[in-house]
């Protein structure tokens, strides 16, 4: 029997599958989604393993991510903060969680008076490793008396500044293990006595560097003072020709291993001989002496 019209034939199954549109891809994760995933992490992972590793300026900027992140950075403890010379504000320091593991700053001329504010914040936060390097100029370079309130210090480095006088009854830094004073001036009477007490009171002191220290302007006679540190292992003392800040080694340092000594101002004296007798236990000794300001420097290593 004949049929009229057109015959309809369905397309092959393979063609039908190919013609079907693929499902749309999932939308990309937004910044909020990603940060919310981070916020879901336990604090001991997010704070102690991730956020604590961020540079301080970037850590503070996480407050802009979302409302949930606005104050998250304030809960991160054990930070190691490094201030470049271009940074001056101390407001963020007051909002950090305690303790602060380390604080290092290069103090530019325009920030010389702000260093005292930084120290007040660091003292409140229990800083353990403190390093301040000042620009060399004629301005007063006082870190501020709050330095002596940093009772948790384990390491202290001061460069090119005037060290303030300690308050009466200052007990020292009981946890101090490393002390570096480079180009530091002590512009007051009996400054050596303060240094001697500071070193003696630090029972755990293992590393000591004293280089090119200055005394009171116009001081001709410097009162000698002694290094008394029974647990000291590394010692570096630099008193080049014409510089005598009174440092002497009058007692044995039984645990000393490495020593770098430049005692030009007392070369050839009994004090010089006593110093070397009292460091006789060292494994490595670098001894430097210049006969005068215009002759070569001699270095002898043992």
Buried (B, 14 or more C-beta within 10 A) or exposed (E): EEEEEEEEEEEEEEEEEEEEEEEEEEEEEEEEEEBBEBEEEEEEEBBBEEBBEBEBEEBBEBBEBBEEBEEBBBEBBBBBBBBEBEBBEBEBBEEBBEEBBBBBBBBBEEBBBBBBBBBBBBBBBBBBBBBBBBBEEEEEBBBBBBBBBBBBBBBBBBBBBBBBBBEEEBEBBEBBBBBBBBBBBBBEEEBBEBBBBBBBBBEEBBBBBBBBBBBBEEBEEBEBBBBBBEBBBBBBBBBBBEBBBBBBBEEEBEEBBBBBBBBBBBBEEEBBEBBBEBBEEBEEBBBBBBEEEEEEEEEEEE
